[in-house]
Amino acid sequence: MGHHRVQELRRHGPDVYELVLERNDLAFEIGDCLALHNEAAAQSRPYSIASGQDEDSLRFVIRRMVGGVVSPHLCELRNGDSVKVNPPFGWFRPGACGENAPFVFIATGTGIAPFLSYLRTPQRPAPVRCLYGVRALHDVVERDWLASQCELGLAISREDSPGVHRGRVTELLSDLPETPDLHVYLCGLDTMIDEVSDWFENRGLHHTQIHREVFFHSA
């Protein structure tokens, strides 16, 4: 457990932020989480690390939750402020399915964080595709950069945007290649994860090829 100073707080939309902290040589694996604290309230919440393993900073994608205890605090921090951080933990390992196995990333909302960590780490095989579902265009984190790193399929559920699918991310599944050795990495809301898991299992994918990380709205 230690304290890390804020380097930057970037606002992506009305309630979506990217918090950047000093790394302080903290070691982590792609897919790990850290518990970030609001010390005044004696509360903490887990957030997936969104930075690459070689970066000097720790990045987190945070949705500010109305009535929350930790997320509003984190979204009001200033450069130089100190954040108490617990040691990393986790078992979700994007892309760890073997060198030659094809894989896809599917995320909703802030569930994109562990996939950002993977894609920001050099010399990693690219996913076949990354499907990313959000409510509105301003909720998208690093859209142009993501599109430069992999084939990006974007779905927006609550508004129209030129050139972007209007609807749920699950409606993009039929565009994916049907390969028996495909591995699927899911991160986001439990409803999406259950629906996507069922979709692939009904098409013959073994449950061991479906890797799940359920994201709850951390308040």
C-alpha positions as CSV (number, residue, x, y, z in Angstrom):
1,M,0.0,0.0,0.0
2,G,1.3,3.4,-0.9
3,H,0.5,6.9,-2.0
4,H,0.8,8.1,-5.6
5,R,0.6,11.7,-6.8
6,V,-1.8,12.9,-9.5
7,Q,-0.1,13.8,-12.8
8,E,-3.2,14.6,-14.8
9,L,-7.0,14.3,-14.8
10,R,-8.5,14.2,-18.4
11,R,-12.2,14.6,-19.0
12,H,-13.5,12.6,-21.9
13,G,-17.2,13.4,-21.4
14,P,-19.7,14.7,-18.8
15,D,-19.0,11.9,-16.4
16,V,-16.0,9.9,-17.9
17,Y,-12.5,10.8,-16.8
18,E,-9.0,9.3,-17.2
19,L,-7.0,9.7,-14.0
20,V,-3.2,9.5,-14.4
21,L,-1.0,8.9,-11.3
22,E,2.7,8.6,-10.8
23,R,3.7,4.9,-11.0
24,N,6.4,4.9,-8.4
25,D,7.9,1.6,-9.8
26,L,4.7,-0.3,-9.0
27,A,4.7,-3.7,-10.8
28,F,1.5,-5.0,-12.3
29,E,0.2,-7.5,-14.9
30,I,-2.1,-6.5,-17.7
31,G,-5.6,-7.0,-16.4
32,D,-4.8,-6.1,-12.8
33,C,-6.9,-3.8,-10.6
34,L,-5.9,-1.3,-7.9
35,A,-8.1,-0.1,-5.1
36,L,-8.1,3.7,-5.0
37,H,-9.1,5.4,-1.8
38,N,-11.1,8.4,-0.6
39,E,-9.2,8.6,2.7
40,A,-11.5,11.2,4.2
41,A,-14.5,8.8,3.8
42,A,-12.5,5.7,4.7
43,Q,-13.7,4.1,1.5
44,S,-12.0,2.5,-1.6
45,R,-13.1,1.1,-4.9
46,P,-11.3,-1.2,-7.4
47,Y,-10.3,0.2,-10.8
48,S,-8.6,-1.7,-13.7
49,I,-5.3,-0.3,-14.7
50,A,-5.4,1.2,-18.2
51,S,-1.7,2.0,-18.7
52,G,0.8,-0.2,-20.5
53,Q,3.3,-2.2,-18.6
54,D,6.2,0.0,-19.8
55,E,4.6,3.3,-19.0
56,D,5.9,5.6,-16.2
57,S,2.3,6.4,-15.1
58,L,-0.8,4.5,-13.8
59,R,-3.9,5.3,-15.8
60,F,-7.5,4.6,-14.8
61,V,-10.8,5.2,-16.6
62,I,-13.4,6.4,-14.1
63,R,-17.1,7.1,-14.4
64,R,-18.3,9.7,-12.0
65,M,-21.3,8.2,-10.2
66,V,-24.0,10.5,-8.8
67,G,-24.2,10.0,-5.1
68,G,-20.9,8.0,-5.0
69,V,-18.3,8.2,-2.3
70,V,-15.0,7.4,-4.2
71,S,-15.6,8.3,-7.9
72,P,-16.6,11.9,-7.3
73,H,-13.6,12.4,-5.1
74,L,-11.2,11.0,-7.7
75,C,-12.8,13.1,-10.4
76,E,-12.1,16.3,-8.4
77,L,-8.4,15.7,-7.8
78,R,-5.8,18.2,-8.9
79,N,-2.3,17.7,-10.1
80,G,0.0,17.0,-7.2
81,D,-2.8,15.6,-5.0
82,S,-2.0,12.2,-3.3
83,V,-4.1,9.1,-3.7
84,K,-3.8,6.1,-1.4
85,V,-3.5,2.9,-3.5
86,N,-3.6,-0.8,-2.5
87,P,-1.4,-3.4,-4.1
88,P,-2.5,-4.8,-7.5
89,F,-4.7,-7.8,-7.8
90,G,-6.5,-9.7,-10.5
91,W,-7.0,-12.8,-12.6
92,F,-8.3,-11.4,-15.9
93,R,-5.5,-11.7,-18.5
94,P,-6.4,-10.2,-21.9
95,G,-4.6,-11.9,-24.8
96,A,-3.0,-14.6,-22.7
97,C,-4.3,-17.4,-24.8
98,G,-1.1,-18.4,-26.6
99,E,0.8,-16.9,-29.5
100,N,-1.1,-18.3,-32.4
101,A,-4.7,-18.3,-31.0
102,P,-7.0,-15.6,-32.5
103,F,-8.8,-13.5,-29.9
104,V,-11.3,-10.6,-29.7
105,F,-11.9,-7.9,-27.0
106,I,-15.4,-6.9,-26.2
107,A,-16.1,-4.0,-23.7
108,T,-18.8,-1.7,-22.5
109,G,-18.2,1.6,-20.9
110,T,-15.2,1.8,-18.6
111,G,-14.6,-1.9,-19.2
112,I,-12.3,-0.8,-22.0
113,A,-9.6,-0.1,-19.4
114,P,-7.8,-3.5,-19.3
115,F,-7.8,-3.6,-23.1
116,L,-6.2,-0.2,-23.2
117,S,-3.5,-1.6,-20.9
118,Y,-2.9,-4.5,-23.3
119,L,-2.8,-2.4,-26.4
120,R,-0.5,0.2,-24.8
121,T,2.0,-2.5,-24.0
122,P,4.4,-3.0,-27.0
123,Q,5.1,-6.2,-28.9
124,R,1.8,-7.8,-28.3
125,P,-0.3,-9.6,-30.9
126,A,-3.3,-7.6,-32.0
127,P,-6.8,-8.8,-31.4
128,V,-8.9,-9.9,-34.4
129,R,-11.2,-7.1,-33.4
130,C,-12.2,-4.9,-30.5
131,L,-15.9,-4.2,-30.0
132,Y,-16.7,-1.3,-27.7
133,G,-20.1,-0.3,-26.6
134,V,-21.0,3.1,-25.0
135,R,-24.1,5.1,-24.3
136,A,-23.0,8.3,-26.2
137,L,-20.1,9.3,-28.4
138,H,-18.5,11.5,-25.6
139,D,-18.2,8.3,-23.5
140,V,-15.6,6.9,-25.9
141,V,-12.0,6.8,-24.5
142,E,-9.2,7.1,-27.0
143,R,-11.3,6.4,-30.1
144,D,-8.8,7.5,-32.7
145,W,-5.9,5.8,-31.0
146,L,-7.8,2.5,-30.5
147,A,-8.7,2.5,-34.2
148,S,-5.0,2.9,-35.0
149,Q,-4.1,-0.1,-32.9
150,C,-6.7,-2.6,-34.0
151,E,-9.9,-3.1,-36.0
152,L,-12.4,-1.2,-33.8
153,G,-16.2,-1.9,-33.9
154,L,-18.0,0.9,-32.0
155,A,-21.7,0.8,-30.9
156,I,-23.5,3.7,-29.4
157,S,-26.8,2.9,-27.7
158,R,-28.5,6.3,-26.9
159,E,-27.7,8.6,-29.8
160,D,-27.0,8.7,-33.5
161,S,-23.5,9.4,-34.8
162,P,-22.3,9.3,-38.4
163,G,-20.5,6.1,-39.3
164,V,-21.1,4.5,-36.0
165,H,-23.5,1.6,-35.3
166,R,-26.6,2.8,-33.3
167,G,-27.5,0.1,-30.8
168,R,-25.9,-2.4,-28.4
169,V,-22.5,-3.8,-28.8
170,T,-24.0,-7.3,-28.9
171,E,-25.5,-6.5,-32.3
172,L,-22.0,-6.5,-33.8
173,L,-21.2,-10.1,-32.8
174,S,-22.4,-11.5,-36.2
175,D,-19.5,-9.6,-37.9
176,L,-16.9,-11.6,-36.0
177,P,-15.1,-14.5,-37.7
178,E,-16.4,-17.9,-36.7
179,T,-13.2,-19.7,-35.8
180,P,-13.3,-22.7,-33.5
181,D,-10.1,-21.7,-31.7
182,L,-11.2,-18.1,-31.1
183,H,-10.8,-16.7,-27.6
184,V,-13.1,-14.0,-26.3
185,Y,-12.2,-11.5,-23.6
186,L,-15.2,-9.7,-22.1
187,C,-15.1,-6.7,-19.7
188,G,-18.1,-4.6,-18.7
189,L,-21.6,-5.0,-17.3
190,D,-22.8,-8.4,-16.3
191,T,-25.8,-8.3,-18.7
192,M,-23.5,-7.9,-21.7
193,I,-21.1,-10.5,-20.5
194,D,-23.9,-13.1,-20.0
195,E,-25.5,-12.4,-23.3
196,V,-22.2,-12.5,-25.3
197,S,-21.1,-15.7,-23.4
198,D,-24.3,-17.4,-24.3
199,W,-24.0,-16.3,-27.9
200,F,-20.6,-17.8,-28.4
201,E,-21.4,-21.0,-26.4
202,N,-24.5,-21.6,-28.6
203,R,-22.1,-21.5,-31.6
204,G,-19.8,-24.1,-30.2
205,L,-17.2,-22.1,-28.3
206,H,-16.0,-23.9,-25.2
207,H,-16.5,-22.0,-21.9
208,T,-12.7,-22.1,-21.3
209,Q,-12.3,-19.9,-24.4
210,I,-14.5,-17.2,-22.9
211,H,-12.7,-15.0,-20.4
212,R,-14.9,-12.7,-18.2
213,E,-14.3,-9.6,-16.1
214,V,-17.5,-8.2,-14.7
215,F,-17.4,-4.4,-14.1
216,F,-19.8,-2.9,-11.6
217,H,-20.3,0.8,-11.5
218,S,-17.8,1.8,-8.7
219,A,-19.3,4.6,-6.8
